[in-house]
C-alpha cells in the first residue's frame, strides 16, 4: 500500500519476502563474516524449559 491523493493504493509486490536471503547468508558464512554481533543471552523462562 502507498498513499496517493489522500487514498491508500494497493500495489503489486515487487519481490518475494526474504528473496535471496538464503544465498546471502551462505555468502556471508563462506566469507567468515558470520560472527554474532550481540553475544548469547538467556531468557527469564529458560530455567523452566526442558529439552
C-alpha positions in Angstrom: 0.0 0.0 0.0 1.1 3.5 -0.7 -0.6 6.9 -0.1 -1.7 8.6 -3.3 -4.0 11.7 -3.4 -5.2 11.0 0.2 -6.1 7.4 -0.6 -4.4 4.1 0.2 -3.5 2.4 -3.1 -2.7 -1.3 -3.2 0.4 -2.1 -5.4 1.7 -5.3 -6.7 4.5 -6.7 -4.5 7.8 -6.3 -6.4 9.7 -9.2 -4.9 9.1 -12.1 -2.6 9.6 -11.5 1.1 13.2 -12.5 2.1 14.0 -13.3 -1.5 17.8 -14.0 -1.8 18.3 -14.2 2.0 19.4 -17.9 1.9 22.1 -17.2 -0.7 23.2 -14.1 1.0 23.7 -15.9 4.3 25.7 -18.6 2.6 28.0 -15.9 1.1 28.4 -14.3 4.5 29.3 -17.6 6.1 31.8 -18.5 3.3 33.5 -15.1 3.8 33.8 -15.9 7.5 31.8 -12.8 8.5 29.1 -14.6 10.4 30.1 -13.9 14.0 27.4 -12.9 16.4 27.3 -9.1 16.8 25.4 -9.4 20.1 26.5 -12.2 22.5 24.2 -15.0 23.5 21.8 -14.1 26.3 19.4 -16.0 28.5 15.6 -15.5 28.7 13.9 -15.2 32.0 12.0 -18.5 31.5 15.0 -20.6 30.4 15.1 -22.4 33.8 11.5 -23.7 33.1 12.4 -25.3 29.8 13.4 -28.9 29.4 15.0 -30.4 26.3 
